[in-house]
Amino acid sequence: MPRARCLSRVPANTAGRGILPPMTRAIIRYSLDGGNSTIATNELRRMLARRGFSKIGNEAFEADDISLDDALNGIRDALDKLQNAPGGGDLDHLTIHLDRPDRPD
């Protein structure tokens, strides 16, 4: 599988510049084909916990009310980890959702 380019670190103080508000919700869902996805999920859980994410289901993580910087850096960390998934396997799909839960649809 070719190595994809990942997001570089988000510069400080980018929150609230028209991309998303200073506080946001981020959801990361993924699926791995082959290998042992439990190993990847356990490593991602530890890594994303440092950025304010918690595990919400099989191969799914969510962070409520975190800064845009932490949300984007958590997504970048997950992409880096999933490119060379511990336990083997290939990335089948990846879904990333960012929103403001305090605003009605």
C-alpha positions as CSV (number, residue, x, y, z in Angstrom):
1,M,0.0,0.0,0.0
2,P,1.6,3.4,-1.0
3,R,2.3,5.7,1.8
4,A,-0.1,8.7,1.8
5,R,0.9,12.2,2.9
6,C,-0.4,13.1,6.3
7,L,-1.4,16.4,7.8
8,S,1.5,18.2,9.2
9,R,1.3,19.5,12.8
10,V,-1.4,22.2,13.1
11,P,0.2,25.6,14.0
12,A,-0.8,27.0,17.3
13,N,-3.6,29.5,17.5
14,T,-5.4,28.3,14.3
15,A,-8.7,27.7,16.1
16,G,-11.5,30.1,15.4
17,R,-10.1,31.4,12.1
18,G,-13.2,30.4,10.0
19,I,-12.3,26.7,9.7
20,L,-14.1,25.6,12.8
21,P,-14.8,27.3,16.1
22,P,-12.3,27.1,19.0
23,M,-14.1,24.1,20.6
24,T,-15.3,21.2,18.5
25,R,-16.2,17.5,18.5
26,A,-14.1,15.1,16.5
27,I,-15.0,11.5,15.6
28,I,-12.6,9.0,14.0
29,R,-13.8,5.6,12.7
30,Y,-11.8,3.1,10.7
31,S,-11.7,-0.5,9.6
32,L,-8.7,-2.7,9.0
33,D,-8.7,-5.7,6.7
34,G,-6.5,-8.6,7.8
35,G,-4.0,-8.6,10.6
36,N,-5.0,-8.0,14.3
37,S,-7.0,-4.8,14.6
38,T,-7.1,-5.2,18.4
39,I,-3.4,-4.3,18.6
40,A,-3.9,-1.2,16.4
41,T,-7.0,-0.2,18.4
42,N,-5.2,-0.5,21.7
43,E,-2.3,1.6,20.5
44,L,-4.6,4.2,19.1
45,R,-6.6,4.4,22.3
46,R,-3.5,5.2,24.3
47,M,-2.2,7.7,21.8
48,L,-5.6,9.5,21.3
49,A,-6.4,9.6,25.0
50,R,-3.5,12.0,25.4
51,R,-5.4,14.4,23.0
52,G,-8.7,14.0,24.7
53,F,-10.3,11.2,22.7
54,S,-12.1,8.2,24.2
55,K,-13.1,4.9,22.6
56,I,-16.8,4.8,21.7
57,G,-17.0,1.5,20.0
58,N,-15.1,-1.0,17.9
59,E,-12.5,1.0,15.9
60,A,-14.2,4.3,16.8
61,F,-13.0,7.3,18.9
62,E,-14.6,10.6,19.9
63,A,-13.5,13.8,21.6
64,D,-16.1,16.3,22.8
65,D,-15.3,19.9,23.4
66,I,-11.7,19.9,22.5
67,S,-9.6,22.6,20.7
68,L,-9.4,22.5,16.9
69,D,-5.6,22.1,17.2
70,D,-6.0,18.9,19.4
71,A,-8.7,17.5,17.1
72,L,-6.6,17.9,14.0
73,N,-3.4,16.7,15.6
74,G,-5.3,13.6,16.9
75,I,-6.5,12.9,13.4
76,R,-3.0,13.3,12.0
77,D,-1.7,11.0,14.7
78,A,-4.3,8.4,13.8
79,L,-3.4,8.6,10.1
80,D,0.2,8.2,10.9
81,K,-0.5,5.1,13.0
82,L,-3.0,3.5,10.5
83,Q,-0.5,3.8,7.6
84,N,1.6,1.2,9.3
85,A,-1.0,-0.5,11.4
86,P,0.5,-2.4,14.4
87,G,-0.7,-6.0,14.1
88,G,-0.7,-5.8,10.3
89,G,-3.7,-5.3,8.1
90,D,-4.6,-2.8,5.4
91,L,-6.9,0.2,6.0
92,D,-10.3,-0.5,4.5
93,H,-12.0,2.8,5.3
94,L,-11.5,5.9,7.4
95,T,-14.3,8.3,8.4
96,I,-13.5,11.6,10.1
97,H,-16.2,13.9,11.4
98,L,-15.7,17.4,12.9
99,D,-18.6,19.6,14.1
100,R,-19.9,21.9,16.8
101,P,-22.3,19.9,19.0
102,D,-23.6,23.0,20.7
103,R,-25.3,24.3,17.5
104,P,-28.6,22.9,16.2
105,D,-28.5,21.5,12.7
